[in-house]
Amino acid sequence: MQVPLLDLKLQYRALKDEIEPKLKEIFEKQYFILGPDVQSFEEKMAGYCGTNFAIGCASGSDALVLALMGCDVKQNDEVITTPYTFFATAGAIARICAVPVFIDINPDDYNIDPDLIEKFLDENAEKRDGEVFNRKTGRRIRAILPVHLYGQTADMKSILRIADRWGLPVIEDSAQSIGSIDGNMGKKAGSMGEVGCFSFFPSKNLGAFGDGGALTTNDENLTRRLRSLRVHGESKRYFHDEVGFNSRLDAIQAAILEIKLKYLEEWHKGRQKNAEFYNKAFGESGCSGIIGTPEVLRGNRHIFNQYILRVKDRDKLVEYLRENSIGCAIYYPVPLHLQKCFEYLGYKEGDLPESERASKETIALPVYPELTESQKNYVVETILNFYR
Ligand SMILES: *Cc1c(COP(=O)(O)O)cnc(C)c1O
């Protein structure tokens, strides 16, 4: 038996008859960049996320850059974020010549730990003329950028309380968490902070046929600014108020996403069902001391973009699963504070112990909604065999 980590062909087969005529229509119209299909998807996306506005762009990475620019993060400003995430989170901060400040994670949900954000600010920050400065570096601290990792929101109630206390905007990296709900807030990912950033990379729960991204916000002025920034900072055609860049969602992707959005809830449910299956099987296996299943905290709704185990002998398990034709992955093997490109920030091993431990102990299993009963059983049996 073979179990890939993700198989998008099955989803495509189910939607082929709906997607292909829509694509033909766009080919006939030859209207590819922004336009009515993008606008229509943006409205649906805002409705789904529970925000007033959604702004399409070229990728999740660009959404993060646009969000930082839209929140006036400038060169040398510090942005508080997590080191245990996909590279783009901190890459976006560095790309606008700002400085990531990494705060360790909570080992239970792998998301940034609000107590440690508060501790960092209490020990290092001071308010001057309504702005927040890092006393040690002299730099301005300009934003907090939590990531809702794997499909579960970070502790937004606590993060927003701290952000409010210091007057900092919160940018939510929601790339892995479209449709997840924060239990304390009763709100969806991307609708709680200043702005939410989404990716439609094919492997996300809502995936395009290529790259795509979006931002969500309730702020009308910010929306106007983001719509301008994605077309080189244009206010009207060929008049530029500031320097933006080219980051647009195209009509083909928007049309596909609008079709797929109708099925997203169903797919979330399929993933949740698979996660429950694994939780139950590993929980009852007698291996619960060796195999840690994912925790859903604070009454959250987890959408399981990834199903993550915390295990003993992780690297050997990865090898064993590959030998047995089971797809798996490590998200992420090197926390960002230890990446070569961030050496200049001066972090060293041991600085952020929970992120470092997670990078050595976690493994992602196939959880996509089309998995069959026998595939899931095979995954569980193979893993249990390895530990027996
Ligand atoms: C996928 C992802 C991104 C980047 O999205 P792209 O569309 O691939 O640029 C950013 N942050 C996180 C947490 C992601 O998982």
The ligand as a Gaussian input file, in Angstrom:
#p B3LYP/6-31G(d) Opt

LIG

0 1
 C        2.707000      28.690000       3.218000
 C        3.071000      29.664000       4.241000
 C        3.468000      30.974000       3.938000
 C        3.790000      31.460000       2.556000
 O        2.884000      31.273000       1.598000
 P        3.276000      31.219000       0.036000
 O        1.948000      31.365000      -0.621000
 O        3.918000      29.910000      -0.218000
 O        4.170000      32.370000      -0.251000
 C        3.680000      31.853000       4.986000
 N        3.556000      31.468000       6.257000
 C        3.219000      30.210000       6.599000
 C        3.078000      29.859000       8.033000
 C        2.978000      29.264000       5.596000
 O        2.659000      28.017000       5.940000

